[in-house]
Amino acid sequence: MIKDIIDVLADPIDGTALTGNDDFTQLISESGHVYDVAPAGYITLAGDNGLRYSGDDLSMITARETFLSHGHFAPFVEAVSTTIEDLFDDIGLPDDAQPVITEVGAGTGYYLSHVLDSVAGARGIGIDVSTHAAELLAVCHPRVGAVVADVWSRLPIRDASVDAIAVVFAPRNAAEFARILKPQGEVIVVTPNHGHLAELRRPLGIADIEEGKLDRMIAQAAEHLVPVADSTTIEFVMNLDQQSIATQIGMSPSARHIHPDILAERIATLPDTMQVTARASVTRLRRVHQDY
């Protein structure tokens, strides 16, 4: 809930602290800016220029919820949860701590809710630019606060207040991540590898993941974040029927580039059930500097 993460949130315009007003139906910053909490339980925290993007539409969010709820990406979920648990073990986080875990591009909250189930007492901030996603984020777990915000703008989170950031197939803002991380905090990034969903790409007319994507991600972040260790590769085979394939493509950027009728025609030519390979890398990144 929003009131449970108020000590971590900040005014997106000037970074000042926020307090709850009128039973937390509003948040007011020290500088006087007022933000309304939506009836669905999420809050939009955007700067002077508002949100530049609307994010995933309702059909994409529904497809994501359907696909993930069937457990097809369970190994990715397990990898994120285990990596964050390993981080907290490495830094000797006390058992009675209440670490703050933020997921950027959190979508429906599927990954974040599983992480919170694994880390007792942890609090979650789910950030997504889509209000459709935020409606599900707000109810995905009792210890999640749902925030609509733009990752490419100043994140509405206080400096050095977050213990771990998860980014799963979502945009990254290394400078902002470094600013909001605690000194021992880390960013856990899941990046799709070349060959991810390879069996679907040619028959459906979808471009493959480019070679070297992981190396470019690390290089682009290098001014602010550096790897803690070598990335870990996660690879597994899914048995997907045509409906599962439709929801997988429907939740991805490909849904914006292929007309639904054309996509449906192409999926209808596939076997009733087929094996599809998932490939991604999990990378732990820490701050380069301490003076953010």
N, C-alpha and C positions, 0 to 999 in steps of 0.2 A: 504494500500500500504506500501511497505517496507520503503519508505522515511518518512512516518508518524510515524513510531515506532523506528526510528534510535536512538533516545535518550534513549531507553530502552534496545536495543540489545547490546551484548558484544561478544568479541572474545571467542569462545568455548575453545580455548587452554589456554589462560592466563587471561581471564576476562577483558582485556583492552577495551576501548571504540572503537566504529566503526564510520566511516564517509563515506558518499557516494562519489563515484568517477564516472566521465564520465556519468553524468546525471543518477546516481544511477543504472548503469548497473553493478557496482562493489561496494563492501564494503571493506574498508581497515582499519585494526586495528592500534592502536597506536604503536604496536610492529611490524608492517609491514606485517602481514598476509593478503592475498587478497582472497576474496570470490566473485564469480560471481553470479549475479542474473539471474536465468533461464529465457528464453524468455516467459515462461508461467506466470512469475511474482513472483515466490517463490524463496527463497534462502536456500541453504543447508549450515548449520553451524555445522560442525562436527570437532572433535578434531584430533590429530595426527593420530589416528588409524582408522579414518573414521567411517562409520556406521556399526555396527555389525549385524544389521537386515535390511531387506528390507521392512518389514511391510506387510500390506494387499495388495494383488495383484489387478489388474484391475477388475477382476470379483467380488471380494469381495466389492470393493469400489462402483462399479456400483449397486450391490445389496443393499448396505447401502443407497445410494442416492435414489433408487427407493422406498425402504420400508419407509424411513423416510419422503419422500416427500408426501406420502399418509396420513400423520398425525397420524399413529398408535401409536406413542409414544408421542403424544401431551401433556399428563399430566406430563411426565418427563420434557419436554421442559419448560412447565409453572412453574414447581417446581424449576428448576434451575434459571430461570429468576427472579421469585419472591423472592427466597432466596438471590440472589445477590442484588436486590433492597432493601430488608430488611436490609442487611449488611450495605449498604450505608446510609440508614436512621438511623441505630443504631449509626454509627460513626459520624453522622452529616456532611456528605460530602456536600460541597457547590453546589448549583445548576449549577454554571458555571465551576465546576471542569471537568477535562478530565481524568477520571480514566482509568487505564490500566487493562484490563481483559484478562487473558491468559487461553486458553483451551488446556490441554495436552491430546494427543490422539484425536485430534479434528476431524479427518476424513474429511468429506465433508464440515464441518463448519456449519452444520445445527443448532446445539445448540448455538454456538457462535454468529451466525448472528441474531438469535432471541433475545439473551440477549442484543446485541447492539441496536436492535430496541427498547428495553425497557428502556435503559439508555442513555439519550440524551448526546451526546458529548463524550461518552466513546470510547476508542480505543481498538482494539482486536489484540492479537497475537495468531494465531492458530499454534500449534506445532503437527507434526505427523512425524513418521519415513518413511512413504510411500510417494514416489514422485507422485504416482497416486492420492493419497488424496490431496497432496499439490496443484495440478493443479486446483482442484475444490475449495480448500480453498482460493486460490489467487483471486477468482472472486465471492466468496460467499457474500461479503458485501464490500461497499466502504471504510469502516473503519477497515478492517482486513489486517494484514500483515501475510503472510504464510511462515512458517519456517520449514524446514526439519531438525530434530534433534532427538537424542536418549535420552529418558527420564532417562536412567540409567547412562548417562554420565553427565558432567557438562552442565547445561542448558545455552544456549547462551544469557543470560539475566543478567542485572546488579543487584548487591545487592540491596535489599530493594526498588525495583522499581515497584512492581506489587500490585494492590489493591485487586484483587480477582483472584483465580485460580479455574477453573472448571475441574473436572475429571469425565467423565461419562462412566462407564463400561470400564475403561482404566487403564493402569499401573500407579503406584504412586511412587514418590521418595521423601519421607518426608524431608530428609536433604536438598535437593535442593529447594523444595517448601518453606521451612522455610527461606532459604538464600535469595530468590528473593522477598519474601513478604515484604510489608511495615509493620511497627509495628502494625497497626490496621487492616491489611489485613487478609483474611481468605481463606482457601481452601474449596470448596464445592464439596463433593464427592458423587456420586450416585453409590451405590453398589447393585448388584442383590441379592435378598433374596432367601432362600430355597423355592421352589415352583414356581419360576419365569418360565413362559412358561410350566408349569407342564403338561398340556394336550397334548403337542407335544412330550414329552421326551420318553415315553415308545414306542409309535408306530414308532418313527423315530430312536430309539436306541441312544438317547443322554443322557449323564449323568446329573443328577440334580445338582443344586448349593449346595455345601456342607453346612451343619449346622454350625453356628457360624462364617460365613465369615466376617460379620460386626465386631464382637468382635475382631477377629484376625487382621483386618485392623487397628483398633484403637490401639491395643496393639503394633503392628509393628511400628506405627508412634509415639509412646508415648515419645521417646527421643527428638523429635523435634516438634511435633504437639499434641495438646490436644483438645477434643471436647469443643465447646462453650456451648452446651446444648444437651439434648437428641436428638437422631436421629428421623427423621420423616419418617413414612412408607407411601409409595405411592402404592396403589393397584387399578387396574382397569381391566375391561374385554374388549378385542378387538374381533371384528368379522372379521375373516381372511379367505379369499378364498385360494385355493391351490397356486396360484401365489404369494400371499403375504407371505404365509408360506415359499415358496421356497426362496424368497428374504430375509426373516428374518433369516433363517438358513444359507443362502449363505453369509450373512454379518458377521456371527459369527465364532469363532474358530472351531466350529463343521464342517465348510466347508472344513477344512484341514484334517479332520479325517474320513469323509465318502465319498466314491467315488460318483461322481455326478450321475452316472447311478443308483446306489443303492438308493441314496437319492430320485431320481425322482420316482423310483418304489414304495418306501414307501409312498411318498406324494400322489401318485395316488390312494392309498387305503383309504385315508382320505375322510371325507365328502366334498362336494363341498365348503361349508362354515362351519366354526366351531368357537366356542367361546374359546378364549385363554386368560388366566390370566397373567397379568404383575405384578410383585412385586419387589420393590426395596426400599432402605433406602436412605435418603438424610441427610448427616452429615456435619455440619459446624466445621471446625478445625482452631485453631489459633496457633501462634508460642508459644513455651514454653519459649524460651530465647530471649533476644533482641540483643545479641552480636554476630550476624552472619556476 
